[in-house]
Structure formats: C-alpha cells, structure tokens
Amino acid sequence: MKNKKRLILFLLFISSISIYSQTSEELNNYVQSQIGIQNSHLFNGKTYSNNYRVLSTKNQFLNESLNYSKGVIVTQGILFNDLELKYDVFNQELIIKPDPETSHLGIIIDTTQLNSFKLFDTTFINLKSGSIDNGFYESAIDLPKIKLFIKHRKNKIKKLDKKTIHYEFENKYEYVLYTDFDYKLADTKENWIKIYPDFKKEIKKFYSSNKTLEKLDKTAFMKKLTFYINTLNKQ
C-alpha cells in the first residue's frame, strides 16, 4: 500500500513539473481549461441592453462594429482567448457573448477585476492612478522612457427625424503619457511643455510644423510627437 501511495505521489510530482515547464501561453490555456470559462467571474455581470437607436454607422461601439468579434481578456493574471466581445465606448462597458452558438444576449463584464483586453488588434490596459481617470486605455506606444495611452470616448448626439428620436456618436480621444513613474495628461501643447520643460522650444516648433497632421489625425500627431520626444530624451 505504501509503495502504491509513493507511486501516485511521484506521478503527480512529475505531472506538475511537466505543466510548469510549458510556455506561458500553454500554462494560461491549462488554467483556463481547469477553471472553465463558464465558471469564471466573466459571466457574473448583468445583461447588456442597447438603449440607443442609431440609424447611421456612427454607433457607440469600438470600430463602429455592432457584431461580436474575437478577442482576448486577461483577468486576475489568467488569459482567456477566442472570446466573443464588443466594447461599448460611450458607456465604457466590455460585453461578452456567453455562448457564441446559442446566446443572443451579452453580459457586461465586471471590469474592476480585468487587467487588460485585446480587440481588433488593439490592446487596452486597465489603468489605476490618482492623476488620471481610471479605466481602460489603449496601449499605443510602449517605450522604455515614455509610454502613450489613449482613452477612447464617444460624444452622444441626439437627432430628431420626422418625430422619431435617434442618436449618433462621435469619437473622442484623450492622451496620457507615462513618464517618470507617473501618468500625465498630454492633450495640449501646454501639457507637453509642462511635462518636458527642457524641450519647450522643440515642442513649439513641432506643433508649428505639424499643424495639418494635428488637425486631420490627432492620434497620428500624438504618436509622432511621442517618438520625437523619445529621441530628444536619448540625446
């Protein structure tokens, strides 16, 4: 009997070594399979309800997509992939489809326990800081000395057409830098100069030389400025 118990313990020990020697992705998949996604806290939220009638493509969702798309969630350090997700940007709600084949209702995920999610090849990080609004920000640029995060928001516009009320939503973005171990709002030229006073002259010149880009595509402008400041930091 003792030999049998020793054999069982030995096999369990070998199995645990085999598991922990796998890659990080394989470990996450293993944990996911053991927990079971249906048993996770992802489905403990309330049912999602879309309360806005939109007649155009300008809806409240990320990428204006009304359909669920394949995405990835990291919650409490555990990765769940191949999930059916959509992101209501106006309400800042991440919605999951419980059963891709049978369910027509979405569940609002409790985002307080989420580390990050990825949708449409865009990664959103759950930032928590006293210097900015907490919540999900797109991880736009990740460099050793400077990181650019983008907060996606939507402005709601009420429309009246033949006595029928409907809505349109316009994209709005906020830009945040992480530098010197702190998050700092970087929406304006004045913000940038306040963060980098030593580069005041260079920042003013950059804004002056890139007026058209700032007007047409502010996100592209902010990314270009971030890379530019990073090169100045190296000098």
Secondary structure, DSSP 8 states (H G I E B T S, - for coil): -HHHHHHHHHHHHHHHHHHHTS-HHHHHHHHHHHH-GGGSGGG-S-B--------SS--SBGGG--S-EEEEEEETTEEEEEEEEEEETTTTEEEE-S-TTT----EE--GGGEEEEEETTEEEEEE--TTS--EEEEEEEE-SS-EEEEEEEEEEEEEEETTEEEEEEEEEEEEEEEETTEEEE-SSHHHHHHH-GGGHHHHHHHHHHTHHHHHH-HHHHHHHHHHHHHHHHH-
